[in-house]
């Protein structure tokens, strides 16, 4: 699946390989030209032992031109290879990111943020390097081995014996090193995942770390993950460090063998001294090509490990898929029918046997103790998760039958954590509706009680927001997030405990504005405070994952013991 991205760059790969073949052929021509300079130009073997400077000069000029041509071919091969591998890596990274953007919440949790970052950065780079090495390196090594061996044997058959003896030893060493390092590469990437996770957690949670004076503890945690990574890298490098010295020993022994064999042939007159020099050069090219091949195998092995990790992303299908039904008519009604839900589809139910109806334009508040399933309930509406059993219907249609874009276009949601992006306040609000005008953005901010503080910012709506909104207070971030939801003009508005950082006065003004400006919008408001929900049309009281009661504030005060206890506890806190 990954390498399908190479198809549209096959012509670049082919050109890169062709130019590399030409470059290697140039390298293979040079030893024979050098042999001619030595034998004919300097020693004058066919000229009575008299040197011929004309041969030296003319052949030297030819060598220079050939080298320039080979250099040009090498440059062109490098350009084509980089264009192919870089574009391939770019496409794979985009595909992986698009796939991640369609993951369900549970899939993101399973992979972890640190691992996903590593896979879309480091693993893509490893695969990209592998493609580059295969296009250039493998062609170069294969040419040096095949054509170089032919050229060497053509000089003297005895030289081929040296290659036949040296080659199995080299292949044995390469196989051993790769066999030992191969399992370490996946471990290396996994430990890199862990280190990136620690970094991501500490950068995102820097305020918590400082508030609880945990810098030393987190430094130790990072040091542990970093030491594990360094230890694995060290083990790989130690194994790889054996390769070059052994290869050099083999190369030098083979060179000695060529010199010895060649000297015998020079003595009996079957070959000239320049031929021995050419044989040594060919031998160096062949064995250096094999050494390069060993490094390529390392890159390829690491790249294959990374490609498997990327394949896990690219071939993972989200359990939340588009429905095949047609979009229902506008309205905004929501019905939960015998809904149960557990995270991951196993374990204890977070919600069980929920039956609840929200009428179009109605404001339903949901209240209950921490962990009773309030957020889980509203996350089933836009299909952040699917119900384990039962159905959730919007306007009479099961949410699983909607195309996801159609379903989520009907819903605007403000989550517990107000996520803002590193752009301007205006653009953060416009995320809710890319086509929104400046007037619509301002009106949404006015309703969300955000306009006043935005106008006090240095550049008002064009003020840049720091990463994760850290340049704003919690209440300001919540109001911008609410503005983003309001500018969408969706049929259903969900506020998931998204006014917790607002003071009572600001929250009351927000609720009043929502009643007046969004009276036709179906609203679900999750809150912890009675003051935040008492004006709702109805209040659903959740207890241990089920609806204990659903009625108005006044009626619940008369009939629901759980609601009475919540009210009494908050009243006591207020009195205290």
Helices and strands as residue ranges (DSSP letters): G 3-9, H 10-36, I 37-42, H 53-101, H 105-111, H 113-118, I 119-123, H 124-132, I 133-138, H 139-155, H 157-204, H 206-211, H 215-267, H 273-314, E 334-341, G 343-345, E 351-358, E 363-368, H 374-379, E 389-394, E 397-398, G 399-401, H 404-409, E 411-414, H 425-430, H 438-447, H 451-455, G 460-462, G 467-469, H 474-486, E 492-496, H 504-517, E 522-526, H 530-533, E 538-543, E 546-551, H 553-559, H 561-575
